[in-house]
Amino acid sequence: MIEMPLDDRVLTALERNPYIERRNLRFETSSGRVTLRGVVNTYFQKQMAQEAIKRIEGVDEIANELEVCWT
C-alpha cells in the first residue's frame, strides 16, 4: 500500500474540517513539521486548523502562524 505524502494528508484534513475555510489558509511541511499560515476569522478557527492536523501520522510539530482578523 502506497502512503499518501504528508502534504496530501494535511490538505485532506484541512479540507474536511467544517469549521475552517481553506481559501485563506496555506501550509508548508518539512521533516514532520507543519507550518500553518494565512488568515482566519476567529481564534476557534485557528485552533480547529491545528486540531485537524495534529493526529496525522508523520506530523511531529505544528507551527500555528495563522492570524485572526475579524472581517
mmCIF file of the N, C-alpha and C atoms, coordinates in Angstrom:
data_MODEL
# 
_entry.id   MODEL 
# 
loop_
_atom_site.group_PDB 
_atom_site.id 
_atom_site.type_symbol 
_atom_site.label_atom_id 
_atom_site.label_alt_id 
_atom_site.label_comp_id 
_atom_site.label_asym_id 
_atom_site.label_entity_id 
_atom_site.label_seq_id 
_atom_site.pdbx_PDB_ins_code 
_atom_site.Cartn_x 
_atom_site.Cartn_y 
_atom_site.Cartn_z 
_atom_site.occupancy 
_atom_site.B_iso_or_equiv 
_atom_site.pdbx_formal_charge 
_atom_site.auth_seq_id 
_atom_site.auth_comp_id 
_atom_site.auth_asym_id 
_atom_site.auth_atom_id 
_atom_site.pdbx_PDB_model_num 
ATOM 1   N N  . MET A 1 1  ? 0.843   -1.187 0.000  1.00 0.00 ? 1  MET A N  1 
ATOM 2   C CA . MET A 1 1  ? 0.000   0.000  0.000  1.00 0.00 ? 1  MET A CA 1 
ATOM 3   C C  . MET A 1 1  ? 0.886   1.249  0.000  1.00 0.00 ? 1  MET A C  1 
ATOM 4   N N  . ILE A 1 2  ? 0.583   2.169  -0.887 1.00 0.00 ? 2  ILE A N  1 
ATOM 5   C CA . ILE A 1 2  ? 1.358   3.398  -1.006 1.00 0.00 ? 2  ILE A CA 1 
ATOM 6   C C  . ILE A 1 2  ? 0.797   4.438  -0.041 1.00 0.00 ? 2  ILE A C  1 
ATOM 7   N N  . GLU A 1 3  ? 1.668   5.000  0.767  1.00 0.00 ? 3  GLU A N  1 
ATOM 8   C CA . GLU A 1 3  ? 1.251   6.015  1.731  1.00 0.00 ? 3  GLU A CA 1 
ATOM 9   C C  . GLU A 1 3  ? 1.184   7.374  1.041  1.00 0.00 ? 3  GLU A C  1 
ATOM 10  N N  . MET A 1 4  ? 0.122   8.119  1.362  1.00 0.00 ? 4  MET A N  1 
ATOM 11  C CA . MET A 1 4  ? -0.011  9.468  0.802  1.00 0.00 ? 4  MET A CA 1 
ATOM 12  C C  . MET A 1 4  ? 1.090   10.365 1.360  1.00 0.00 ? 4  MET A C  1 
ATOM 13  N N  . PRO A 1 5  ? 1.615   11.270 0.550  1.00 0.00 ? 5  PRO A N  1 
ATOM 14  C CA . PRO A 1 5  ? 2.592   12.233 1.061  1.00 0.00 ? 5  PRO A CA 1 
ATOM 15  C C  . PRO A 1 5  ? 1.974   13.090 2.175  1.00 0.00 ? 5  PRO A C  1 
ATOM 16  N N  . LEU A 1 6  ? 2.812   13.577 3.066  1.00 0.00 ? 6  LEU A N  1 
ATOM 17  C CA . LEU A 1 6  ? 2.341   14.370 4.196  1.00 0.00 ? 6  LEU A CA 1 
ATOM 18  C C  . LEU A 1 6  ? 1.545   15.590 3.724  1.00 0.00 ? 6  LEU A C  1 
ATOM 19  N N  . ASP A 1 7  ? 1.995   16.264 2.668  1.00 0.00 ? 7  ASP A N  1 
ATOM 20  C CA . ASP A 1 7  ? 1.261   17.414 2.137  1.00 0.00 ? 7  ASP A CA 1 
ATOM 21  C C  . ASP A 1 7  ? -0.182  17.049 1.808  1.00 0.00 ? 7  ASP A C  1 
ATOM 22  N N  . ASP A 1 8  ? -0.371  15.912 1.172  1.00 0.00 ? 8  ASP A N  1 
ATOM 23  C CA . ASP A 1 8  ? -1.713  15.482 0.780  1.00 0.00 ? 8  ASP A CA 1 
ATOM 24  C C  . ASP A 1 8  ? -2.574  15.154 1.995  1.00 0.00 ? 8  ASP A C  1 
ATOM 25  N N  . ARG A 1 9  ? -1.979  14.527 3.000  1.00 0.00 ? 9  ARG A N  1 
ATOM 26  C CA . ARG A 1 9  ? -2.742  14.189 4.209  1.00 0.00 ? 9  ARG A CA 1 
ATOM 27  C C  . ARG A 1 9  ? -3.169  15.448 4.963  1.00 0.00 ? 9  ARG A C  1 
ATOM 28  N N  . VAL A 1 10 ? -2.274  16.441 5.028  1.00 0.00 ? 10 VAL A N  1 
ATOM 29  C CA . VAL A 1 10 ? -2.607  17.705 5.698  1.00 0.00 ? 10 VAL A CA 1 
ATOM 30  C C  . VAL A 1 10 ? -3.706  18.423 4.923  1.00 0.00 ? 10 VAL A C  1 
ATOM 31  N N  . LEU A 1 11 ? -3.571  18.498 3.617  1.00 0.00 ? 11 LEU A N  1 
ATOM 32  C CA . LEU A 1 11 ? -4.571  19.160 2.789  1.00 0.00 ? 11 LEU A CA 1 
ATOM 33  C C  . LEU A 1 11 ? -5.941  18.510 2.951  1.00 0.00 ? 11 LEU A C  1 
ATOM 34  N N  . THR A 1 12 ? -5.982  17.192 2.926  1.00 0.00 ? 12 THR A N  1 
ATOM 35  C CA . THR A 1 12 ? -7.237  16.467 3.091  1.00 0.00 ? 12 THR A CA 1 
ATOM 36  C C  . THR A 1 12 ? -7.873  16.766 4.448  1.00 0.00 ? 12 THR A C  1 
ATOM 37  N N  . ALA A 1 13 ? -7.080  16.758 5.503  1.00 0.00 ? 13 ALA A N  1 
ATOM 38  C CA . ALA A 1 13 ? -7.605  17.028 6.847  1.00 0.00 ? 13 ALA A CA 1 
ATOM 39  C C  . ALA A 1 13 ? -8.166  18.442 6.943  1.00 0.00 ? 13 ALA A C  1 
ATOM 40  N N  . LEU A 1 14 ? -7.491  19.400 6.359  1.00 0.00 ? 14 LEU A N  1 
ATOM 41  C CA . LEU A 1 14 ? -7.974  20.789 6.401  1.00 0.00 ? 14 LEU A CA 1 
ATOM 42  C C  . LEU A 1 14 ? -9.244  20.956 5.571  1.00 0.00 ? 14 LEU A C  1 
ATOM 43  N N  . GLU A 1 15 ? -9.300  20.306 4.424  1.00 0.00 ? 15 GLU A N  1 
ATOM 44  C CA . GLU A 1 15 ? -10.480 20.411 3.565  1.00 0.00 ? 15 GLU A CA 1 
ATOM 45  C C  . GLU A 1 15 ? -11.704 19.753 4.199  1.00 0.00 ? 15 GLU A C  1 
ATOM 46  N N  . ARG A 1 16 ? -11.492 18.724 4.988  1.00 0.00 ? 16 ARG A N  1 
ATOM 47  C CA . ARG A 1 16 ? -12.607 18.004 5.613  1.00 0.00 ? 16 ARG A CA 1 
ATOM 48  C C  . ARG A 1 16 ? -13.112 18.677 6.890  1.00 0.00 ? 16 ARG A C  1 
ATOM 49  N N  . ASN A 1 17 ? -12.364 19.646 7.397  1.00 0.00 ? 17 ASN A N  1 
ATOM 50  C CA . ASN A 1 17 ? -12.768 20.309 8.634  1.00 0.00 ? 17 ASN A CA 1 
ATOM 51  C C  . ASN A 1 17 ? -13.849 21.337 8.319  1.00 0.00 ? 17 ASN A C  1 
ATOM 52  N N  . PRO A 1 18 ? -15.058 21.160 8.877  1.00 0.00 ? 18 PRO A N  1 
ATOM 53  C CA . PRO A 1 18 ? -16.161 22.068 8.545  1.00 0.00 ? 18 PRO A CA 1 
ATOM 54  C C  . PRO A 1 18 ? -16.043 23.459 9.177  1.00 0.00 ? 18 PRO A C  1 
ATOM 55  N N  . TYR A 1 19 ? -15.106 23.645 10.077 1.00 0.00 ? 19 TYR A N  1 
ATOM 56  C CA . TYR A 1 19 ? -15.008 24.902 10.818 1.00 0.00 ? 19 TYR A CA 1 
ATOM 57  C C  . TYR A 1 19 ? -14.055 25.917 10.195 1.00 0.00 ? 19 TYR A C  1 
ATOM 58  N N  . ILE A 1 20 ? -13.314 25.499 9.190  1.00 0.00 ? 20 ILE A N  1 
ATOM 59  C CA . ILE A 1 20 ? -12.336 26.425 8.611  1.00 0.00 ? 20 ILE A CA 1 
ATOM 60  C C  . ILE A 1 20 ? -12.523 26.525 7.104  1.00 0.00 ? 20 ILE A C  1 
ATOM 61  N N  . GLU A 1 21 ? -12.166 27.681 6.567  1.00 0.00 ? 21 GLU A N  1 
ATOM 62  C CA . GLU A 1 21 ? -12.198 27.899 5.127  1.00 0.00 ? 21 GLU A CA 1 
ATOM 63  C C  . GLU A 1 21 ? -10.772 27.776 4.606  1.00 0.00 ? 21 GLU A C  1 
ATOM 64  N N  . ARG A 1 22 ? -10.585 26.914 3.649  1.00 0.00 ? 22 ARG A N  1 
ATOM 65  C CA . ARG A 1 22 ? -9.253  26.621 3.115  1.00 0.00 ? 22 ARG A CA 1 
ATOM 66  C C  . ARG A 1 22 ? -8.687  27.750 2.270  1.00 0.00 ? 22 ARG A C  1 
ATOM 67  N N  . ARG A 1 23 ? -9.533  28.620 1.734  1.00 0.00 ? 23 ARG A N  1 
ATOM 68  C CA . ARG A 1 23 ? -9.051  29.589 0.741  1.00 0.00 ? 23 ARG A CA 1 
ATOM 69  C C  . ARG A 1 23 ? -8.020  30.573 1.288  1.00 0.00 ? 23 ARG A C  1 
ATOM 70  N N  . ASN A 1 24 ? -8.065  30.898 2.568  1.00 0.00 ? 24 ASN A N  1 
ATOM 71  C CA . ASN A 1 24 ? -7.113  31.834 3.162  1.00 0.00 ? 24 ASN A CA 1 
ATOM 72  C C  . ASN A 1 24 ? -6.049  31.133 3.997  1.00 0.00 ? 24 ASN A C  1 
ATOM 73  N N  . LEU A 1 25 ? -5.931  29.841 3.800  1.00 0.00 ? 25 LEU A N  1 
ATOM 74  C CA . LEU A 1 25 ? -5.002  29.038 4.584  1.00 0.00 ? 25 LEU A CA 1 
ATOM 75  C C  . LEU A 1 25 ? -3.914  28.462 3.691  1.00 0.00 ? 25 LEU A C  1 
ATOM 76  N N  . ARG A 1 26 ? -2.691  28.554 4.155  1.00 0.00 ? 26 ARG A N  1 
ATOM 77  C CA . ARG A 1 26 ? -1.569  27.933 3.456  1.00 0.00 ? 26 ARG A CA 1 
ATOM 78  C C  . ARG A 1 26 ? -0.794  27.103 4.473  1.00 0.00 ? 26 ARG A C  1 
ATOM 79  N N  . PHE A 1 27 ? -0.041  26.157 3.980  1.00 0.00 ? 27 PHE A N  1 
ATOM 80  C CA . PHE A 1 27 ? 0.788   25.365 4.890  1.00 0.00 ? 27 PHE A CA 1 
ATOM 81  C C  . PHE A 1 27 ? 2.023   24.887 4.159  1.00 0.00 ? 27 PHE A C  1 
ATOM 82  N N  . GLU A 1 28 ? 3.033   24.595 4.940  1.00 0.00 ? 28 GLU A N  1 
ATOM 83  C CA . GLU A 1 28 ? 4.265   24.004 4.430  1.00 0.00 ? 28 GLU A CA 1 
ATOM 84  C C  . GLU A 1 28 ? 4.599   22.825 5.329  1.00 0.00 ? 28 GLU A C  1 
ATOM 85  N N  . THR A 1 29 ? 5.184   21.792 4.744  1.00 0.00 ? 29 THR A N  1 
ATOM 86  C CA . THR A 1 29 ? 5.640   20.658 5.540  1.00 0.00 ? 29 THR A CA 1 
ATOM 87  C C  . THR A 1 29 ? 7.123   20.438 5.287  1.00 0.00 ? 29 THR A C  1 
ATOM 88  N N  . SER A 1 30 ? 7.825   20.067 6.350  1.00 0.00 ? 30 SER A N  1 
ATOM 89  C CA . SER A 1 30 ? 9.243   19.771 6.236  1.00 0.00 ? 30 SER A CA 1 
ATOM 90  C C  . SER A 1 30 ? 9.670   18.898 7.407  1.00 0.00 ? 30 SER A C  1 
ATOM 91  N N  . SER A 1 31 ? 10.067  17.696 7.125  1.00 0.00 ? 31 SER A N  1 
ATOM 92  C CA . SER A 1 31 ? 10.580  16.762 8.140  1.00 0.00 ? 31 SER A CA 1 
ATOM 93  C C  . SER A 1 31 ? 9.658   16.623 9.344  1.00 0.00 ? 31 SER A C  1 
ATOM 94  N N  . GLY A 1 32 ? 8.361   16.453 9.100  1.00 0.00 ? 32 GLY A N  1 
ATOM 95  C CA . GLY A 1 32 ? 7.410   16.253 10.189 1.00 0.00 ? 32 GLY A CA 1 
ATOM 96  C C  . GLY A 1 32 ? 6.887   17.533 10.820 1.00 0.00 ? 32 GLY A C  1 
ATOM 97  N N  . ARG A 1 33 ? 7.376   18.670 10.378 1.00 0.00 ? 33 ARG A N  1 
ATOM 98  C CA . ARG A 1 33 ? 6.911   19.954 10.906 1.00 0.00 ? 33 ARG A CA 1 
ATOM 99  C C  . ARG A 1 33 ? 5.929   20.561 9.903  1.00 0.00 ? 33 ARG A C  1 
ATOM 100 N N  . VAL A 1 34 ? 4.766   20.972 10.397 1.00 0.00 ? 34 VAL A N  1 
ATOM 101 C CA . VAL A 1 34 ? 3.772   21.641 9.559  1.00 0.00 ? 34 VAL A CA 1 
ATOM 102 C C  . VAL A 1 34 ? 3.649   23.080 10.047 1.00 0.00 ? 34 VAL A C  1 
ATOM 103 N N  . THR A 1 35 ? 3.796   24.016 9.114  1.00 0.00 ? 35 THR A N  1 
ATOM 104 C CA . THR A 1 35 ? 3.633   25.429 9.430  1.00 0.00 ? 35 THR A CA 1 
ATOM 105 C C  . THR A 1 35 ? 2.358   25.915 8.758  1.00 0.00 ? 35 THR A C  1 
ATOM 106 N N  . LEU A 1 36 ? 1.422   26.386 9.597  1.00 0.00 ? 36 LEU A N  1 
ATOM 107 C CA . LEU A 1 36 ? 0.165   26.936 9.098  1.00 0.00 ? 36 LEU A CA 1 
ATOM 108 C C  . LEU A 1 36 ? 0.304   28.439 8.968  1.00 0.00 ? 36 LEU A C  1 
ATOM 109 N N  . ARG A 1 37 ? -0.129  28.984 7.835  1.00 0.00 ? 37 ARG A N  1 
ATOM 110 C CA . ARG A 1 37 ? -0.082  30.433 7.617  1.00 0.00 ? 37 ARG A CA 1 
ATOM 111 C C  . ARG A 1 37 ? -1.374  30.873 6.949  1.00 0.00 ? 37 ARG A C  1 
ATOM 112 N N  . GLY A 1 38 ? -1.688  32.138 7.118  1.00 0.00 ? 38 GLY A N  1 
ATOM 113 C CA . GLY A 1 38 ? -2.875  32.684 6.484  1.00 0.00 ? 38 GLY A CA 1 
ATOM 114 C C  . GLY A 1 38 ? -3.708  33.446 7.496  1.00 0.00 ? 38 GLY A C  1 
ATOM 115 N N  . VAL A 1 39 ? -4.955  33.679 7.123  1.00 0.00 ? 39 VAL A N  1 
ATOM 116 C CA . VAL A 1 39 ? -5.858  34.478 7.946  1.00 0.00 ? 39 VAL A CA 1 
ATOM 117 C C  . VAL A 1 39 ? -7.147  33.699 8.180  1.00 0.00 ? 39 VAL A C  1 
ATOM 118 N N  . VAL A 1 40 ? -7.593  33.687 9.423  1.00 0.00 ? 40 VAL A N  1 
ATOM 119 C CA . VAL A 1 40 ? -8.883  33.103 9.786  1.00 0.00 ? 40 VAL A CA 1 
ATOM 120 C C  . VAL A 1 40 ? -9.697  34.169 10.520 1.00 0.00 ? 40 VAL A C  1 
ATOM 121 N N  . ASN A 1 41 ? -11.001 33.930 10.667 1.00 0.00 ? 41 ASN A N  1 
ATOM 122 C CA . ASN A 1 41 ? -11.889 34.930 11.265 1.00 0.00 ? 41 ASN A CA 1 
ATOM 123 C C  . ASN A 1 41 ? -11.943 34.880 12.786 1.00 0.00 ? 41 ASN A C  1 
ATOM 124 N N  . THR A 1 42 ? -11.634 33.713 13.373 1.00 0.00 ? 42 THR A N  1 
ATOM 125 C CA . THR A 1 42 ? -11.772 33.580 14.823 1.00 0.00 ? 42 THR A CA 1 
ATOM 126 C C  . THR A 1 42 ? -10.635 32.738 15.401 1.00 0.00 ? 42 THR A C  1 
ATOM 127 N N  . TYR A 1 43 ? -10.441 32.871 16.706 1.00 0.00 ? 43 TYR A N  1 
ATOM 128 C CA . TYR A 1 43 ? -9.462  32.023 17.392 1.00 0.00 ? 43 TYR A CA 1 
ATOM 129 C C  . TYR A 1 43 ? -9.910  30.565 17.367 1.00 0.00 ? 43 TYR A C  1 
ATOM 130 N N  . PHE A 1 44 ? -11.212 30.337 17.349 1.00 0.00 ? 44 PHE A N  1 
ATOM 131 C CA . PHE A 1 44 ? -11.737 28.977 17.251 1.00 0.00 ? 44 PHE A CA 1 
ATOM 132 C C  . PHE A 1 44 ? -11.272 28.330 15.948 1.00 0.00 ? 44 PHE A C  1 
ATOM 133 N N  . GLN A 1 45 ? -11.361 29.066 14.836 1.00 0.00 ? 45 GLN A N  1 
ATOM 134 C CA . GLN A 1 45 ? -10.923 28.525 13.555 1.00 0.00 ? 45 GLN A CA 1 
ATOM 135 C C  . GLN A 1 45 ? -9.423  28.255 13.567 1.00 0.00 ? 45 GLN A C  1 
ATOM 136 N N  . LYS A 1 46 ? -8.660  29.125 14.210 1.00 0.00 ? 46 LYS A N  1 
ATOM 137 C CA . LYS A 1 46 ? -7.217  28.915 14.325 1.00 0.00 ? 46 LYS A CA 1 
ATOM 138 C C  . LYS A 1 46 ? -6.935  27.607 15.055 1.00 0.00 ? 46 LYS A C  1 
ATOM 139 N N  . GLN A 1 47 ? -7.650  27.388 16.152 1.00 0.00 ? 47 GLN A N  1 
ATOM 140 C CA . GLN A 1 47 ? -7.468  26.169 16.926 1.00 0.00 ? 47 GLN A CA 1 
ATOM 141 C C  . GLN A 1 47 ? -7.936  24.939 16.143 1.00 0.00 ? 47 GLN A C  1 
ATOM 142 N N  . MET A 1 48 ? -9.049  25.059 15.431 1.00 0.00 ? 48 MET A N  1 
ATOM 143 C CA . MET A 1 48 ? -9.581  23.925 14.672 1.00 0.00 ? 48 MET A CA 1 
ATOM 144 C C  . MET A 1 48 ? -8.636  23.506 13.539 1.00 0.00 ? 48 MET A C  1 
ATOM 145 N N  . ALA A 1 49 ? -7.947  24.462 12.935 1.00 0.00 ? 49 ALA A N  1 
ATOM 146 C CA . ALA A 1 49 ? -6.968  24.123 11.901 1.00 0.00 ? 49 ALA A CA 1 
ATOM 147 C C  . ALA A 1 49 ? -5.857  23.271 12.500 1.00 0.00 ? 49 ALA A C  1 
ATOM 148 N N  . GLN A 1 50 ? -5.408  23.653 13.675 1.00 0.00 ? 50 GLN A N  1 
ATOM 149 C CA . GLN A 1 50 ? -4.352  22.890 14.346 1.00 0.00 ? 50 GLN A CA 1 
ATOM 150 C C  . GLN A 1 50 ? -4.864  21.519 14.773 1.00 0.00 ? 50 GLN A C  1 
ATOM 151 N N  . GLU A 1 51 ? -6.065  21.483 15.324 1.00 0.00 ? 51 GLU A N  1 
ATOM 152 C CA . GLU A 1 51 ? -6.647  20.206 15.761 1.00 0.00 ? 51 GLU A CA 1 
ATOM 153 C C  . GLU A 1 51 ? -6.823  19.246 14.584 1.00 0.00 ? 51 GLU A C  1 
ATOM 154 N N  . ALA A 1 52 ? -7.137  19.791 13.411 1.00 0.00 ? 52 ALA A N  1 
ATOM 155 C CA . ALA A 1 52 ? -7.391  18.955 12.230 1.00 0.00 ? 52 ALA A CA 1 
ATOM 156 C C  . ALA A 1 52 ? -6.155  18.168 11.810 1.00 0.00 ? 52 ALA A C  1 
ATOM 157 N N  . ILE A 1 53 ? -4.976  18.701 12.105 1.00 0.00 ? 53 ILE A N  1 
ATOM 158 C CA . ILE A 1 53 ? -3.759  18.032 11.614 1.00 0.00 ? 53 ILE A CA 1 
ATOM 159 C C  . ILE A 1 53 ? -2.906  17.399 12.697 1.00 0.00 ? 53 ILE A C  1 
ATOM 160 N N  . LYS A 1 54 ? -3.226  17.623 13.954 1.00 0.00 ? 54 LYS A N  1 
ATOM 161 C CA . LYS A 1 54 ? -2.304  17.171 14.995 1.00 0.00 ? 54 LYS A CA 1 
ATOM 162 C C  . LYS A 1 54 ? -2.221  15.655 15.155 1.00 0.00 ? 54 LYS A C  1 
ATOM 163 N N  . ARG A 1 55 ? -3.211  14.928 14.706 1.00 0.00 ? 55 ARG A N  1 
ATOM 164 C CA . ARG A 1 55 ? -3.182  13.461 14.847 1.00 0.00 ? 55 ARG A CA 1 
ATOM 165 C C  . ARG A 1 55 ? -2.770  12.741 13.569 1.00 0.00 ? 55 ARG A C  1 
ATOM 166 N N  . ILE A 1 56 ? -2.360  13.497 12.571 1.00 0.00 ? 56 ILE A N  1 
ATOM 167 C CA . ILE A 1 56 ? -1.929  12.880 11.312 1.00 0.00 ? 56 ILE A CA 1 
ATOM 168 C C  . ILE A 1 56 ? -0.573  12.204 11.524 1.00 0.00 ? 56 ILE A C  1 
ATOM 169 N N  . GLU A 1 57 ? -0.503  10.972 11.077 1.00 0.00 ? 57 GLU A N  1 
ATOM 170 C CA . GLU A 1 57 ? 0.768   10.246 11.176 1.00 0.00 ? 57 GLU A CA 1 
ATOM 171 C C  . GLU A 1 57 ? 1.835   10.991 10.384 1.00 0.00 ? 57 GLU A C  1 
ATOM 172 N N  . GLY A 1 58 ? 2.963   11.201 11.007 1.00 0.00 ? 58 GLY A N  1 
ATOM 173 C CA . GLY A 1 58 ? 4.054   11.914 10.360 1.00 0.00 ? 58 GLY A CA 1 
ATOM 174 C C  . GLY A 1 58 ? 4.175   13.370 10.785 1.00 0.00 ? 58 GLY A C  1 
ATOM 175 N N  . VAL A 1 59 ? 3.149   13.891 11.465 1.00 0.00 ? 59 VAL A N  1 
ATOM 176 C CA . VAL A 1 59 ? 3.208   15.267 11.974 1.00 0.00 ? 59 VAL A CA 1 
ATOM 177 C C  . VAL A 1 59 ? 3.801   15.213 13.376 1.00 0.00 ? 59 VAL A C  1 
ATOM 178 N N  . ASP A 1 60 ? 4.999   15.763 13.521 1.00 0.00 ? 60 ASP A N  1 
ATOM 179 C CA . ASP A 1 60 ? 5.682   15.772 14.811 1.00 0.00 ? 60 ASP A CA 1 
ATOM 180 C C  . ASP A 1 60 ? 5.590   17.123 15.505 1.00 0.00 ? 60 ASP A C  1 
ATOM 181 N N  . GLU A 1 61 ? 5.416   18.173 14.725 1.00 0.00 ? 61 GLU A N  1 
ATOM 182 C CA . GLU A 1 61 ? 5.409   19.525 15.271 1.00 0.00 ? 61 GLU A CA 1 
ATOM 183 C C  . GLU A 1 61 ? 4.516   20.407 14.406 1.00 0.00 ? 61 GLU A C  1 
ATOM 184 N N  . ILE A 1 62 ? 3.781   21.335 15.057 1.00 0.00 ? 62 ILE A N  1 
ATOM 185 C CA . ILE A 1 62 ? 2.931   22.266 14.338 1.00 0.00 ? 62 ILE A CA 1 
ATOM 186 C C  . ILE A 1 62 ? 3.306   23.682 14.742 1.00 0.00 ? 62 ILE A C  1 
ATOM 187 N N  . ALA A 1 63 ? 3.586   24.511 13.754 1.00 0.00 ? 63 ALA A N  1 
ATOM 188 C CA . ALA A 1 63 ? 3.811   25.939 13.987 1.00 0.00 ? 63 ALA A CA 1 
ATOM 189 C C  . ALA A 1 63 ? 2.570   26.652 13.465 1.00 0.00 ? 63 ALA A C  1 
ATOM 190 N N  . ASN A 1 64 ? 1.720   27.076 14.387 1.00 0.00 ? 64 ASN A N  1 
ATOM 191 C CA . ASN A 1 64 ? 0.462   27.719 14.012 1.00 0.00 ? 64 ASN A CA 1 
ATOM 192 C C  . ASN A 1 64 ? 0.676   29.227 13.931 1.00 0.00 ? 64 ASN A C  1 
ATOM 193 N N  . GLU A 1 65 ? 0.941   29.701 12.718 1.00 0.00 ? 65 GLU A N  1 
ATOM 194 C CA . GLU A 1 65 ? 1.195   31.120 12.485 1.00 0.00 ? 65 GLU A CA 1 
ATOM 195 C C  . GLU A 1 65 ? -0.022  31.810 11.857 1.00 0.00 ? 65 GLU A C  1 
ATOM 196 N N  . LEU A 1 66 ? -1.185  31.204 12.007 1.00 0.00 ? 66 LEU A N  1 
ATOM 197 C CA . LEU A 1 66 ? -2.399  31.804 11.480 1.00 0.00 ? 66 LEU A CA 1 
ATOM 198 C C  . LEU A 1 66 ? -2.718  33.097 12.212 1.00 0.00 ? 66 LEU A C  1 
ATOM 199 N N  . GLU A 1 67 ? -3.171  34.084 11.469 1.00 0.00 ? 67 GLU A N  1 
ATOM 200 C CA . GLU A 1 67 ? -3.571  35.367 12.046 1.00 0.00 ? 67 GLU A CA 1 
ATOM 201 C C  . GLU A 1 67 ? -5.079  35.417 12.138 1.00 0.00 ? 67 GLU A C  1 
ATOM 202 N N  . VAL A 1 68 ? -5.584  35.974 13.226 1.00 0.00 ? 68 VAL A N  1 
ATOM 203 C CA . VAL A 1 68 ? -7.015  36.152 13.391 1.00 0.00 ? 68 VAL A CA 1 
ATOM 204 C C  . VAL A 1 68 ? -7.347  37.592 13.006 1.00 0.00 ? 68 VAL A C  1 
ATOM 205 N N  . CYS A 1 69 ? -8.243  37.729 12.045 1.00 0.00 ? 69 CYS A N  1 
ATOM 206 C CA . CYS A 1 69 ? -8.630  39.057 11.566 1.00 0.00 ? 69 CYS A CA 1 
ATOM 207 C C  . CYS A 1 69 ? -10.136 39.049 11.351 1.00 0.00 ? 69 CYS A C  1 
ATOM 208 N N  . TRP A 1 70 ? -10.845 39.769 12.173 1.00 0.00 ? 70 TRP A N  1 
ATOM 209 C CA . TRP A 1 70 ? -12.296 39.825 12.045 1.00 0.00 ? 70 TRP A CA 1 
ATOM 210 C C  . TRP A 1 70 ? -12.647 40.659 10.830 1.00 0.00 ? 70 TRP A C  1 
ATOM 211 N N  . THR A 1 71 ? -13.565 40.141 10.026 1.00 0.00 ? 71 THR A N  1 
ATOM 212 C CA . THR A 1 71 ? -13.990 40.867 8.828  1.00 0.00 ? 71 THR A CA 1 
ATOM 213 C C  . THR A 1 71 ? -15.396 41.351 8.948  1.00 0.00 ? 71 THR A C  1 
# 
